[in-house]
Amino acid sequence: MDSFKEQSIIYKDGNFFPAQSLGMSFSSQTIHYGFGAFEGIRSYHTANGIKLFKAKEHFERLKSSCEQIFLPFNWDIDQLVKDTYKLLEANSLKNAYIRPLVYTEGSLTMGNPATVHLVITAWTFDTYYGEGLLKTCISSYEKANPLSAPVAAKITGGYLNSMLALSEAKRKGFDEAILLDMYGYVAETSSANIFIEKNGKLYTPTKGNIIPGITRSMVLQIAKQLEIEVEEKTLTANDLKTADAAFLCGTSAEISGIQSVDDVVFPISFSESFGSTIQRVYKNIVLDKLSFEVII
């Protein structure tokens, strides 16, 4: 399998090209086997200039993801943060989404690679879901078993079931899919963590079968500051459907309200829920505002 050479001629869409001319190696384990790691970072045009939100934490998680799958990570995180600001400036970007990706050098072997690369791309970004509330469904696809691959790592091969779940949800007319874990408990959506509100309290799935998101951690901190009680526990699909309200959170999703699960509409309007309060506070934090009104 190591006989593939980057000087080879390869076929693409009806034409033949030198492999080297097409950029990324098409013999990379990242492409063929999902052996890579990535991150998602947001930048915001704030009152104090262009700011990356928790960039260091994201790059630290990227390093952790690589370590969990034994992928070399030899970059200085502080320098990566500085280089990301330079990338935004070079592309004249303000409100943007940034995608660092660690991928392997060309090798179709199944062993650990000797050489890896890090590429960072960025593009203008506004909202992931739009402004409306989300119609969600329980997916027929499960969250990956943590014994099959580390679920807390953001690895390229770990998102196939998310892609399948979201595609299934879209075909059925929903905006997002909610995946259960192997025990039948609520895990997360295709790309975000989930919180429900019930009887004046927030609940969110425990760690273990989820990606414990950076935004999820922010929500926990905000709730503590607002004296909103939060409990991390296992949640069933029935817990979700009998909740008073619910919301998603993630770097791209930010704080997004849920309207319904499997067409079961929550009784409390999102605008009157804890999620809406946390959404307002979160937005003020990422926009670097010094003062804000909190209504509980």
N, C-alpha and C positions, 0 to 999 in steps of 0.2 A: 504493500500500500504506500510505502515511502517512495515509490518510483515516479510519482507525479512530480513534474518539474514546472516551475513558474515560467520557464521559457517555452512551454508547450503551447500549441495552438488549441484553442477551445471554441466551442460552438455556442452562440447566443442568438436566439430569435431569428434564425435563418441565415446568420452570417458567421464567419470565422475570424477570430481575433487572437493576437498573442495574449496569453494569460496575464502577463505583467501590465498590459495596457488598460485593464479593467479595474485597477485599484486593489480593493481588498482581495486577499487570496481566496479563491473559490474551493481550495482544498482545506480550508480552516475547519477545525473541529467545532468551532462556534456555529458555523452554518450547518454542518452535517449532523452534529450530535447535541446541539444546544449547550455546548460547554463554554459558557461565557457569563459575564455578570454586567449589570447595568444599574443606572440610577435615574431618577427624575428630580430635577431641581427647578424652582421657580424664581424668576426675578420680577421685581415690581418697580414701577415708577412712583416713588414715594415723595413725600414733602421734603425729604432730605437727599434726593437724588436716586439713582438706580441702585437698588439693593437686592442682593441674593438672599433668599430666606433660608437660614440654617444650612448654608452650603457646606460648612465643615462637617456637620453631623451627617449629611448625605454622603460625602466622600469617605467618612469613617465607616459608614455602613457599606459602601462599595468595597472598601478594603476587607471588611468582615465577610461579605458575601464571597469574595475571592478566596479568603482563607478557609471558609467552610467547604469549598469544593477543591481545595489544594491548587488554586490557580495563583501564580506568582503576582505579587503587587509590590512594585518597587518605586512608586512615585511618592513625592513629598506632598502631603495634603494641603499645607499652607500655600505651596506654590501652585497647586491645582486650583485653589480658590482664586488666587491672583490671575492665573491664566484664563480662568472663566470670565472674569471681569474684562480682560483684554479681548476675549472672543465676542462678548456683547458689544463692546465698543467698535470692534472691527466690522460688525454686521449692523451697526446703528440700531441695536435692539434695546427696548425698554421693558415692556411687559412681555416676558419670554418664557419659554420652556426649554430647559437644557437637559440633554441626554448624554451622559458619559457612558461609554461602552468599553469594557475590557474584552478583547477577543484574541484568539490564538493565531500564531503563525501557521502557515500551511503545513499540515501533516494529517493524514487520514488514519494514523494509528489511534488506538483507544487509550494510550497511556498519557501521563501528564506532559504538557508541552514544555519545551525548553525556552521558547520565546513567546511573549505576549505583547500586545499593543493596547494603548488606550486612545480612543478617539472621542472627542466631545463635539456634539452638534447642538445648534440652538436655532429657534425660530419664534416668530411672534405668536403669542398665545393669550387668549382671553379667558374663556370658560370652557370646561370640559363637557359639561352636561347642558349648558345653556341656563336660562333663568327660571324655567319651570320646575315644578316638583316632579319626582321620578315615579314612574310606574314600574315596579319590580316583580320578579317571579322567582320561585324556588327552582333552581336548575336541576336537571336530571344528571348533570355532571358533578362529581364530588371534588372537593379540595384534595390535593395529592396527599398520600400517606407520608407522614414525616420520616418513616423508615425507608422510603424510596428515594428521597432527596431532602436536603435541609429546607424546610418550608419557610424559615425566617430569612433566608437569603433571596435576594432578587437576582435570579439566574435566568438566562435566556431560555433554557429548556423547561423552566418551571411554569411557563405561562400558556402552554398549549391548551390545558383544560380551561383556563380563563377565556381564551379566544373562542373555544368551542361553546362554552356556556353563554358568552355574550352574543355570539352569532345565533344560537338557538333562541335566546330571549328576543332578539330583534325580529327574527322570523315570526315569532308569536305576537308581535306588536308591543313588546315591553321595551323599556329604556335600559334596564340593567338586570343582571342575574345575581341571585344570592346562592352561593355554594354551601352545602353542608359538608362536614368532615366525615371520616369513615365510620364514626359512631352515630351519625345522624344529627349532630349538633350544628348550629349555625356557625360558620367560619367567617367568611367575608364575601364581598362581591368580586367581580372579575378583576378589580383593581383598587378597591377601597375597603377600609374597615367600617364597621357598622355599630351604631348605638341605638338602643330603644329607650323610650320613656314609659314608665308605668307607675301610677300612684305616687307621683311627685318625686321619682327617683330615676336615675339613669343606670342602664346595664349595658355591658359590652362583653363579647366573648373573651375568655381567658387566653393567655399565651399558650403556645404549644402546637396548635394546628393553624395558626395565622401568621401573617407578616405583621409584627408589632410596629405599625407605622410611626413615623416621626410626627405626622399630624395627629395621629391618635394620642401620642404622648402629650402634645400641646392641648388637646381637648381635655385630657385628664387634669392638666395644670390649670386651665381656665375654669373648669368646673370647681376645682378646689378653691380657687380665689373667689368664686361667686357663691361659695357655700352650697353648691348643688351636690348632693350625695351621689356617688357613682360606685357601682359594684361590678367587678370582673367575675363572671361566672359562666357556666355552660348554659346555652340558650337553645331551646327547641324551635322548630318551625311554628309550633302553636304559640309559644311565647312571643314570637315575632308578630304573628297575625292578631294576637289579642292585646298588643301594646297600645298605648294611648297615642304615641307618635314615634317617629324614627328618623334618623339621618345617617348619611355616609360621610366619611372624611378621608382625605388623602391629599398628596401634594397637588395633583392635577384637579381632583374633585373639590378641593378646599372643604367647605362644609356645605353639603347639598341635602335638602329636605326630601323625604320620601312621602309620596302620596298614598301608595297602596302596595300590598304584597299579594300576588295572585288575585288581583281585583278586589281584595278586602281593603277598604279605605279606613285610615286611622280616624278615630273620633275627634281628636284634638287637632285643630288647624295648626299647620306648621308655624304660622306667624305668632301663635300663642304658646308655642312649645319652648322647652329649654334649648332645643337645637337652634332655633332662630336667635335666641339671645347669644349663644356661643358663636353663631355665625357672624353676628355683628362685631363681637369683641375680636374674633379671629381676624376679620377683615381690617380692623383698625390696627392690629398688631403688625400684620404683614405690610401695611401701608405706612408704618412707622409714624403713626399719629401719636401725639403726646396726651391727648385727652379724648374721652369718648363717653357717651351716655349709655348706661347700662340699665335696662328695664327688665325686671324679673317678675 
